[in-house]
Amino acid sequence: MQVLLFLVDTVFFVLLAVVLVRAWLNAERISMAGQPGQFIMALTDWLVMPLRRSMPRRWQSSRWDSASILAALLLALLHAGLLLALGHWMSAGLGGASGVALFGVLPLLALKLLLRTALQGLLVLVLAYAILSWVQPQAYASAWLHRLVAPLLRPFQRVIPLVGGVDLSALALVVLLQIGLMLVG
């Protein structure tokens, strides 16, 4: 049963993370023409495009990709439902809960997954950005990651001075993201 739960968690984490990155790329107006944009679109078009076509125009924002955000919410709800169906949450103290009570827990589990995935995804992006900026700052991936991570690092860069020519803002953001993960977990 643990192997099945691991596989479900992994598949949904990857899908949810990629859908969130797609929404973020669109919010930052980063082109999806090259890699990893094409990979992201290939993984998410099956869900995002039908949602985009079926959404009323008034729900579609000029900055945020509403269809991707809705896809993330649906994936998180589906994941929480699958976990409940597999009985994972039963062993966590919900054994005597009725179906109505479990249905009430579903949005909370989905929100927890959404927050955890967003924080873990940001952590991975910030770490990748920091490592690439030290090792290979001229790489295409470094520039792409910079465009994604720079808006998050700016508030830290205003407060934290360079130490010996090294920008420690990424380290401060990693610490803050870790604290966020502790609070969510």
Secondary structure as UniProt FT lines:
FT   HELIX           2..27
FT   TURN            28..29
FT   TURN            35..36
FT   HELIX           37..54
FT   HELIX           57..59
FT   HELIX           66..85
FT   TURN            86..89
FT   HELIX           90..92
FT   TURN            93..96
FT   HELIX           99..135
FT   TURN            137..138
FT   HELIX           140..159
FT   TURN            164..165
FT   HELIX           169..184
//
